[in-house]
């Protein structure tokens, strides 16, 4: 089943630059070369196009989501005792390419999402990210959506080799809906807040890192919309958690960058009536599932 192009809706199709799902943080400046430019290439495969907001946009075939991020270092004092440790401009592009065609003008390349924003590292352990992202449909299934998605993260290091990494996040629709709208005249711009954490343990003796990224969203009344045009309501929108394992490919020379592979399984509990209605807008009852399981696998190259 494909959920695109079958109703008069604006859909949200992407994983933002700093999303708590599959997030890939900027390199740690303390371990990187003094170059003003670094980057990351990530190629992920999964069984769903399931967005961080719970929208099930594709559940047939294989879903590929390549991403490129470039980190432009704007400020990095030599004395790391300064309150502000680094300011970086992050620019990126994310794509969704599926083996199954879909959309108003059916195609395999569903969308491309450019993004840009400033990241500020301060007081050694804090990071503030503020990306602006455009969701652009390559199949003419929805008008371009613009969103702002700031996030504040604390990178703790109280326990050796383990960090909790709590954060708070805010997502705001600047232009057009990033969720499914049954009646656009009753669908004003919405927002949600999120509270999450990314527990991470890196083994000393074996090349393996384990993570358990988990978050909960609290949407505004009209962030999601029900079939009758009423808002989806407030309260908990969804709860998401994922078990992820990452293995560095140490046999590849560092001159080609830092390579790693990962795999994970993600569980989402969908709780908002508007979100459930949006996932059912084509009439397929099984798409109104509250419990979603998504499998991830991919390869990451840092340079």
N, C-alpha and C positions, 0 to 999 in steps of 0.2 A: 504494500500500500504506500502511496505517495500522498502527502498532505499539502502539496503545493498547487496553486492555480485552480482550486475547485470551489472557491467562495470569494466574495468581495472583501478581502482581508489584507492587512499589512502584517507580514510575518517577521519574526526575529530569527535570523539564521546563524548567528555566529558565536564563537567563543572569543570574548574580548581579550585584549592584550594582557590584562592582569587578572583574568578570570580565575576563580578558585578551583575550577575544573581544568586539569592539564596545564596549569600555569607554569611558565618557565621564567624564572627570575633573571634579572640582568646579572652579568658576571660580577663577582666580588672583586672590587678594585684592588684589594690587598694582595690578590694572587694573580692578577693580570698584568700584562705589559703596559707601559705608560702611553700606548697608542690612544689617540683621541677617538678611534673608531673600532668597535668590536661588533660581534653579531651572533646570530643563532639561526640555524635552519632546522625545522622540525617537520617530520612526515609521519602522520598518524593514520591508522586504519581502525575502523570500528564497525559494529553491526547496526548502529543507529546514527542519525543526525539528531541528537538530543541536546538542546541548548541548555546553558546554565540556568535559564528561567523555566525549564521543564517542558518546552515545546518539542513535540515529536514530529520532526519535519521529514524524516525519511526512515523507513524500516524495512526496505527491501534491498537486497544485494549488498555489495561492499561499499563503504563510505570512506573516501580518502580526504584528508584535510591537511594539506601542506601549509606551512607558515614560515615567513621570513621576518626576523626582527633585526634592526640595526640600532646600536647604542652609540650616540654621539656625545662624547664627554665634553661638557661645557665648563665645568669647574671641579677641580680636585686639589685642595691645598696640600702642600708637602707635610704640614703638621696636622696629623689626624686627630690631634687633641681639640681642634676647632669644633664648634658646635655643628656646623654644616660640613659634612665629610665629602659630599659629591653631588653634583647636579648633572643630570643626563637627559638629553632629548632622545626619546625612543620613537622610532618610526617603524611601521610594519605593514604587512599585508598577509591576509589569511584567505584561504580558498576552500570551497567544498566541491569535490568532484566525485560523482557516484557511478557505479556500474549500471544502475537503472536510470533511464531518462525520466524526467518529470518537469513540471512547470507549464505556464501558459503557452510558451513556445518551447516544447519539450527539448531537453538537452541533458547531457551528462555533467557539464560544468554549470553548477547551480548558482554560485555567487562568488564575489570577491569583496573583501572587506578591508579597506585601507584604514590605518590608525596612526595617531601621533599624540605625544604628550610628554610632559616633563616628569622626571622621577627625581626625588630629593632624598638623599641619605643623610641622616642627622643623628647626633648624640650616639654614634657608633652602631646602635642596634635598631634604629627606626628607619622605615622607608615609607615615603608618601608617593604614590603613583597617581597620575591624573590623565589618563588617555581619553581622547575624543575618537570615536569610531563611526564609520559609515557602513551600513549594511546595504550592499548593492546586488540586486538580482540580475544574473546573466540570462535568465529565462523569462524576464519581464513579468514576474509573478507578483511583485509588490514595488511600490515607490521607495526610493532610497531613504533609509532611516538614519538619523544622526543622534548619537547618544554620548553622554559623559559618564564616566565610570571611575571616580576616584576611590582609592583604597589606602588605608593606613595599617602597616604591619609592624609588629614588634618581633624581632629575631632574637629570641632568648638563647642563652648558653649556660644555664645553671647546672645542667647535667652533661657530663662528657659524652660526646658522640650522639646526643639526643637533643632535639629542640622541639618546642611546642608550636611556635610561630602563630600566635593569635592575631586576628585582624578584624577590622570593621570596614564595610564597603557600602557605597551609595551608587545607585544606577538611576539616571534621569534621561527620559526621552526628550530630546531637544526639538526634533522635527520628525513628524510621522510616527505612527505606532510601531513598536518593535515586537508587539504581540498581535494575536489574531483579533480583528475588529469586525463584528457582525454588523454594526451600525456606526459608521465613522462620525456621524453627527453627534453621537453620544459617547464618543471615545476621546476625551481630552488627553493631553500628555500626562503620563503617570511616572511613578518612581517606585523604588523599593530600597530598603536597607538590608544588609546581610551581616551576620556575625559568623565567623568561622575560625578554623585553625588547621594547621598542616603538620601534625606530628611526624617527625622525621628521625630515623635512626640509621647511621652510617656505620657499618661493621669495620673494625680495625683490621682483622685478619683475612677477610675475604672481600673481593670487589663487589659489594652489594649495598644498595640503599633501599630502605623500606619507608613508605609514606602512607598516611591515612588522611588525606584532605577531606574535610567535612565542613559543611556550612548550612545555614538556615536563612531563608529570605522572609522579609516582612513587607509585602507590597501595599501600595496605596489602593484605595477603593476601586479606582478605574484603571489600574495597570492592566488587569485582565478584564474581559467582558463576557457576559453570558449571552445566550442566544436572543433573549428579549431586549438586549441593549443595556440592561442594568449592569452595574459594576460587579466585579467578581468578589468584592469584599476585602476586608483587611484580615489581620491575623497571619498565621504561618502559611506562606505560599507553598513552600516545598522544603524538604530536608534531603540533603545529598551527602553521601559518603563513598569513598573509593579506596580500595586497597591496591597499592601500586609498588612494583619492584623495578629497580633500575640497576643495570649492570654496565660499567664502563668497558669500552673495547680498548683495552690497554695495549693490544698488539699493533694498533694503528699508530704510526709516528705522530708525535705532537705537532710536527710541522704541517700536518694536514688538519689540525684542529683537535678538539676533544670530542671523541665520538662515544655515544652510549646508546643502548637499546632499553626499552621498557615495556612492561605489560601490566594491565590492571583490570579489575572488575569494579564497576560502579553501580550503586543502588540509589535510586531516587524515590522518595515518597511524595506524591503530588496531592496537595490538600486544598487548593483553591477551586471553587466551582467554575469560575471563568476559565482557568487553565484547563480543567477537565473538559469543558465544553469546546474549547478551541481545538483540543486534540481529537475531538469527535466530529468536527464540522463537516466531514464528508459522509457521515452516517455510519461509519464502521464502528460497531459497538466495542470491539476489542481495543480500539485506540483510546478509550476512556479509562484505561488502566490507571489505578493509583500507584501501583508498584512497577517500577521500570528497572531493568537490569541491562547495562551496557558494557560491552567488552572493548578494551583498548589495547593497541600494540603500536609501537613506533620506534623511530630512530631519531636521535638528536645530535647535531653537530654544532659545537661552539667554536668560534674563531675570533 
